[in-house]
Amino acid sequence: MLGDVPVVVDRGRYQDAVTPWEERSWRTDALAWTAGALAGRGLRPAGEWRVRLRPWSVLVRVPVEGRDAVWFKANPPASAFEGPLTGALARWVPGRVLEPLAVDARRGWSLLPDGGPLFRDVLARGTTGSGAWEELVRQYAAVQHALTPHTPGITRLGVPGVPVTALPGVFDRIDGTPLPPHERESLRKLRPRLPDWCAELSALGVPDSLDHADLRDGQVFRPGPGRFTFFDWGDAIVSHPFASLAVPARRALEEHGPRVLPRLRDAYLEPWTGAGRSTADLRRAVSLAWRLSALGRAAAYGRLFPTASGAAGAATAGAAARCLLELLDDPPL
């Protein structure tokens, strides 16, 4: 079948990345599985398949006769939970995530429908204001709030659990990340304060939930005004939910300046109000989680294909280092 399919491969800046795509038998199986999953739904692939190879995933855009394209994704073993997780989320929070067309949990494969325009592309057109960011974080917080009863099921799918009280240990495990000596020394001086921050955040009583850990504007679809669809869960962890706010809030800060941050914080906190929590407590929790989110995100890096090395390894180490350095910054909220 492979010889019959026109394929264009994009390696981006990872020209030396080694993924399963390099194995002919794997390619043949993946393409056949995709075609079979489509046939099971009465669909047929048509035209050029576009392959995006990265050290952390193989992504293939597959045009389909009579409808939007679909997407095949292969995750490395450390994030093979993404397909089953996406399927579970489609049941637990329908309409908020993509619903997979097919999932092969053993091989870490999934087939997903097109989700519409990326929020990043909508922003590039200059047609949205800061209110779109507020609605995005409000809707995402509602998803997290709805998922709190499902956290045991999420961890059973293989999503790593990183409770707040475990974050000092995360710091210790990644303390060898390459950094200039003065920055390394500053972080080590900060280390004794981590248990107190973690204990305070835990005591504020917000339950753990799903943290996307990389909620950028390129990981969200905006199929229509006021509507958002969340995807790309390969970096996800189960941890303090408020840690998710830092990534989209920093991006909104770049677009709209510091005045947007209190509005984003309050929009994000709307689903969490009540249950005996004061506004002051929730805002304090956001501030603590903002800083500590650096550890959760640093821990999520490195979910690469086992053969990844070279530029991929260097990029991963650099990203983890940048996350660690965020611990040194005072949260802007």
Disulfide bonds with the S-S distance in Angstrom:
none
